[in-house]
Amino acid sequence: MSVPHTKPPAGTSQSAEDFPWWLLIVFTIGGYLAYRIVADDLYASIFSIIGKGAGVTAFVTITAFLLASSIGLLLAIASLSGSLLLRQTARFYIEIIRGIPMLVLLFYIAFVGAPLFVTFWNATLTPLGLEPLKVRDISLLWRAIIALTIGYSAFIAEVFRAGITAVNPGQIEAAKTLGLNRWQRFRYIIFPQALRTILPALGNDFIALVKDSSLVSVLGVADITQLGKVYAAGSFRFFETYNIVAYVYLLMTILLSLMLRKLERRLK
């Protein structure tokens, strides 16, 4: 039985129905917490301590995202290659990495991958005259960045692959008839159109990476979460501390989400 379409009540416009009331609630809560940070010495002290980890969080997120995007693009191209070996290798990497939880991957790279790399370095490169390495020479910060890079590169590869395959094959054929080589077709025809398609998904992955960067705290990296955890453990102010931690992450992710929506509207 079909449900009859009902018009909005008189005086109610479509724009009023679409008004982002959730955002108004978020701003209200955010404004209250901002007031507490300014007016309450305890909240101000917690915010100043946790704020010191924002730079580490930003560095981890941006570095890992740029590296993951570069690797992901190469994996996407390999998965669409005419070479069977490249396609199977890319699919193997993507499917294996996507099946491992990020926290497990973080531990694996930090405590298994780094020692194996040091062993390989000392066994093969030290005899050639390079300085020997120790496991502690590889900082926990970079182990965390490498783990996030490996984990997100598999997901971003699928985003790039979907965007590339969405390009109209007729335009690629037209580019071939114009004499463009493979690199020129990718640079001038395929990638610009694919980028417009995948940009929202890439933005969502970037926002997800901001949140997943909190996992580096399990290695003792002094990001927002780690500084909050240390302060709460020493002061027993868990409620206030994690209010501020959640507030800082929400501030970053919501602002990024709004910027992404504005960019999507401009592209349309």
ABEGO torsion letter per residue (X at the ends): XBBBBBBBBBGBBAAAAABBAAAAAAAAAAAAAAAAAAABAAAAAAAAAAAAAAAAAAAAAAAAAAAAAAAAAAAAAAAABABAAAAAAAAAAAAAAAABBAAAAAAAAAAAAAAAAAAAAAAAAAAAGBBBBBAAABBAAAAAAAAAAAAAAAAAAAAAAAAAAABBAAAAAAAAAAGBBAAAAAAAAAAAAAAAAAAAAAAAAAAAAAAAAAAAAAAGBBBAAAAAAAAAAAAGBAAAAAAAAAAAAAAAAAAAAAAAAAAAAAAX
